[in-house]
């Protein structure tokens, strides 16, 4: 019999963790899938065959490289940065977690604009961090004055800026970012998962700002979410510490080979990125001229838009085979939906279903 003093096994799990609601993504079976900001273009068959051929020549009984140096060097070189300041990991989400794991403990202040990518707050909370959310402006842009104030007043240890931001598509300009970097010694983590779809990148600021950390991924513009590769760029004194928390051999043989092969075919990526950017602008205008929908300008491969009854609109689209993202549970976004930019055909299916579904205009916000 359990004594009254004895703890339950669940009590051994930290309270911070138990109080957090995990990351959930409900799955729907829809032919048009515009809910995860993925690339609509698969890795071409010839490239897949090349990858599989190279993978089959590797010895699977052996561990992969603890750190795949050819991949690290290629990514560093493409970014105009040094390999010592570059970490490749099993997806950029893992890198968010790693950075927070070495910088956050109970009570550490982490400033995060809101709404933004939900995993930042979730991981910060898991390490016991105290998340200070700074709301975006009413038109869903970063409020840099308030972010700066929060970082200073709260003596934050870390700020996480998603630029372009998921789910709103806004960016932080390098001018604003530089001001922030110069006014604080907090770590400034800039997640550029959607960076290729915008004209802006914090890379130029890296040499002169040792508190800047940049994240990139293969999951969006590079069209390879399935291979789980992300990378981080920062000053070597920072990466040296982050590396201590990284699990060795996390990049498996397949992901390593696939990432190298994809990087050898840059032309394909450029072509696809410009297609998506053109489609994004076209879809934005089409939503804008759809009665009852208000889109917000985006620098990513996603568009946030407001409608009168988002849950009903979401459901109606699902019934027509079009899956987008219901973001109504995010702060400020009780009227919003988010759509990823797909192929022209997919976007057309979405736009047709949307205009069929909507009949009421969006009432003005208070
Ligand atoms: N950062 C942001 C802002 C994202 O929205 C996502 C995925 N939705 C990721 C990172 C995920 O990156 P990865 O697939 O490299 O883990």
Boltz pocket constraint, residues with backbone or C-beta under 6 A from the ligand:
constraints:
  - pocket:
      binder: B
      contacts: [[A, 36], [A, 37], [A, 90], [A, 91], [A, 92], [A, 93], [A, 94], [A, 117], [A, 162], [A, 164], [A, 166], [A, 191], [A, 193], [A, 216], [A, 217], [A, 218], [A, 219], [A, 225], [A, 228], [A, 229], [A, 230]]
      max_distance: 6.0
